[in-house]
Amino acid sequence: MENTPPIPDPHTHLLRHAPDAPVLYFSPERLQATARAFRHGFPGLVTYAVKANPGEEVLANLARAGITAFDVASPAEMRAVRAVAPDAALHYNNPVRSPAEVAVAAEMGVRSFSVDCLHELDKLTGHVVDGSEISVRLALPVVGAAYDFGEKFGVGPDRAAELLRAVVARGFTPSMTFHPGTQCADPNAWGSYIAAAAGVARSAGVRLHRLNVGGGFASHRTGAAPDLGAIFAHIGSRVAQHFGADTPELVCEPGRAMVAEAFSMAVRVKALRDSGAIFVNDGVYGGLTEIRDIGAPDRIDVIAPDGTARRGTPRPRVVFGPTCDSIDRLPASLPLPDDLAEGDYLLIHGMGAYTRSLSTDFNGYGLRDVVTVARL
Ligand SMILES: *Cc1c(COP(=O)(O)O)cnc(C)c1O
């Protein structure tokens, strides 16, 4: 194998280097395996939503694993992709863009956009390549997702049909898209959108070139790992059922589920209080931001500085982050061993998504260190 990583696993790194700042451990092999599982399992084109983790080594390894298209939301994300994958297709699916952003997209050769109102279509018309793919973004009331994206983006079925006709009238290639939310455990999050999208296309009298079913695929945070194969099968069968002979090509744009398992994160216990509360070196202003919004993961190993595992009885502990802000505390206590001590590490698995991309350097802290390992 080229570039064999010098560090075999996170335990070895913790023991050798005793890092005092939070660390993300990255397994390129795991990331490539996930990308291949998506490519083989999903019945269509697999793209990657860059916002989940825009790290250069993430984008490069996805390109190496055969990902040829990326969902980008800003000029900076376009440049990040172009830097490692100059020939990749860019799907600019943030439906709100300034004229200056549209100009950058045109210059970078973007030929796939989404819109959710006529005004955004006007902003593209005459400013992007003729015949570009324009996907109308559909919004429905939320089902089974951790947050509701439909409140901010998307258009209801009736106006979506009008917009789809306008896309065709202007000579663009008509497609549709939706994004069911994030960390969606219920396959119906996709099923009801697919049914509604088929209805919109029928009532507009437009045959869709592609249907982009968004991201939202759940990662393994607690309990058993989600069954992505079941969701892929559900998507495939719902599309066949609702579109029949007019079945469009499918596209998906996972962020979280593509990258989560490829990283584990180590944080260190800086202080243990008599109450049992702990202070750790990362918190809600760093890589643990999402815990506030979608709950804590439960795949946590507690490791003493000599590398041994703490196996004491779990007890609920309040967890404070390192900054001087009282908000910097996890919203619920975490069950952690009763023999935990100052200087221990919490190695949290499945932390590749929305950790470094959301980390700030407030108060001089933040998640900056990424160490490549052979396995997690
Ligand atoms: C955020 C986002 C994604 C990725 O969502 P995940 O939940 O990380 O899979 C995909 N598509 C769009 C349009 C998004 O905004």
Ligand as a Chemical Component Dictionary entry (heavy atoms), coordinates in Angstrom:
data_LIG
# 
_chem_comp.id                   LIG 
_chem_comp.type                 NON-POLYMER 
_chem_comp.pdbx_formal_charge   0 
_chem_comp.three_letter_code    LIG 
# 
loop_
_chem_comp_atom.comp_id 
_chem_comp_atom.atom_id 
_chem_comp_atom.alt_atom_id 
_chem_comp_atom.type_symbol 
_chem_comp_atom.charge 
_chem_comp_atom.model_Cartn_x 
_chem_comp_atom.model_Cartn_y 
_chem_comp_atom.model_Cartn_z 
_chem_comp_atom.pdbx_ordinal 
LIG C1 C1 C 0 -26.250 19.240 4.651 1  
LIG C2 C2 C 0 -26.701 18.760 3.343 2  
LIG C3 C3 C 0 -26.401 17.457 2.942 3  
LIG C4 C4 C 0 -25.689 16.467 3.829 4  
LIG O1 O1 O 0 -26.482 16.113 4.910 5  
LIG P1 P1 P 0 -26.048 14.917 5.876 6  
LIG O2 O2 O 0 -27.113 14.865 6.908 7  
LIG O3 O3 O 0 -24.725 15.280 6.429 8  
LIG O4 O4 O 0 -25.973 13.681 5.046 9  
LIG C5 C5 C 0 -26.803 17.061 1.678 10 
LIG N1 N1 N 0 -27.483 17.911 0.866 11 
LIG C6 C6 C 0 -27.786 19.174 1.232 12 
LIG C7 C7 C 0 -28.519 20.033 0.282 13 
LIG C8 C8 C 0 -27.418 19.632 2.485 14 
LIG O5 O5 O 0 -27.729 20.875 2.846 15 
# 
loop_
_chem_comp_bond.comp_id 
_chem_comp_bond.atom_id_1 
_chem_comp_bond.atom_id_2 
_chem_comp_bond.value_order 
_chem_comp_bond.pdbx_ordinal 
LIG C1 C2 SING 1  
LIG C2 C3 SING 2  
LIG C2 C8 DOUB 3  
LIG C3 C4 SING 4  
LIG C3 C5 DOUB 5  
LIG C4 O1 SING 6  
LIG O1 P1 SING 7  
LIG P1 O2 DOUB 8  
LIG P1 O3 SING 9  
LIG P1 O4 SING 10 
LIG C5 N1 SING 11 
LIG N1 C6 DOUB 12 
LIG C6 C7 SING 13 
LIG C6 C8 SING 14 
LIG C8 O5 SING 15 
# 
